[in-house]
């Protein structure tokens, strides 16, 4: 999957992943009206809004970007209906040729980690196989150590799938643990070394392993150091745009060939219509709201050209 | 919720939480047969097995234990149908008077953490409130720092809910990060200090805060040290039974009044029928399989008497 992702980045000349993190507040008025009328003020109504909202955005951006990253929490809030909307979003994005990075940040051990492994491995029921979640890659939390990673790596050795392990997150308080000194270096460096080790048997044709790392755009200097420390690890980079990261800050996240990372933007792309001068009448915008997302992707692509 | 949980522990004189972590392999033959006939070899069939299996166990143990801890991963493998079974399990256990500890180990930041917060806070849809997940407490991963915790603590200040933050997990490789030295002490001590700080505004009538800690039974010496280091933090203790922890090892996890922790057992209780001499014919056992779980709970209660 890492090779396929890099192929797609080269084709689109755009290392952007669109974060599909919808919220109720973000929904255009026409969609709210429609779904509330059909389903009442229920989780089902919100789930149906999210599916339709995402489809419109996917239609507008699928020729411009290699991948999407739906954030499962946004759907999980609404229970099984919401998670059904998450899966339908993944299925549609895959149908449109996009790589799906499920931002699920799971992490557990043994049989439990194996159960979470179903996200990328699917589930077998007495001989019948189900690809329940429709994700190609997922994000993983490393706090429990290799017991929490090994069940996923087992899948990666067999299937074209990928994982991204949290190393240096983009949020302000991420340093409370990650920046502390641990045995002579920063803790995130210790995690980085584990991630390199976990991935070393799964390196593909571009020199990158199937075990990637999450490294926040809000830490440019650390990103550059980590790029050198883990030359075979592909980066998923959150924190661009709304959280403050800029294209020019990201030079160090790429390798000398201009690959090595994919940069996520969520609100900046999917809620772009709210700030687009063409939609001055935000309250009455129709399905054309998604055109603003296309323009936002093109602007981000241009901004990232400065970096790679 | 922490006060209510301790009340229930005192009433039952039993600091045991039953881990409701069903797997397909664990299902009695009659249940498999029934559900496969009704729904085919589908995720829906497995989900219906899990609900029925859990109901039988809850019926047998609800007067003996204060709480259950369903592990969401086991249900999540089977997609929205599985998660619907998880919620129906929580709802039934609550109806039978049990405290629900959702073992979800979520951890994220900002608006995403708020979305996960829906597990205990519910979700509002334009004035309508839904308690979608039916959990009283959940487990949380601390890797992202306080940004990932604050949205939950906000709920705790307002509602009778609880969280348990991973501090020292029970798995063999947990030490890869947690046991490393960080600024003069073990990393898990650093996390312990953060957990104490995060909980300090939410201390209840027994002196325990609503922000608990997960501390594995497989580390008795560390459990005792942590009991002293965090006197206002209630412990959720995994790793008893199948993972090797014994009642006698747990003395140090309790305070001088014999409270301070709740000990989880999953397989040892819910799959007890497979090892119970009364059910020599494991293949043909009927709904009475759950009686073995009752006996396993009583044996565990006796074993824990040694500790508190």
Interface residues (C-beta under 8 A of the other chain):
Chain A: X21 X23 X24 X36 X41 X42 X43 X45 X46 X71 X73 X74 X76 X77 X78 X79 X80 X81 X83 X84 X87 X105 X106 X107 X108 X109 X110 X111 X112 X113 X115 X116 X118 X119 X123 X125 X126 X127 X128 X130 X132 X133 X141 X142 X143 X144 X145 X146 X147 X148 X166 X169 X170 X171 X172 X173 X174 X175 X176 X177 X178 X180 X181 X182 X183 X187 X190 X191 X194
Chain B: X21 X23 X24 X36 X41 X42 X43 X45 X46 X71 X73 X74 X76 X77 X78 X79 X80 X81 X83 X84 X87 X105 X106 X107 X108 X109 X110 X111 X112 X113 X115 X116 X118 X119 X123 X125 X126 X127 X128 X130 X132 X133 X141 X142 X143 X144 X145 X146 X147 X148 X166 X169 X170 X171 X172 X173 X174 X175 X176 X177 X178 X180 X181 X182 X183 X187 X190 X191 X194
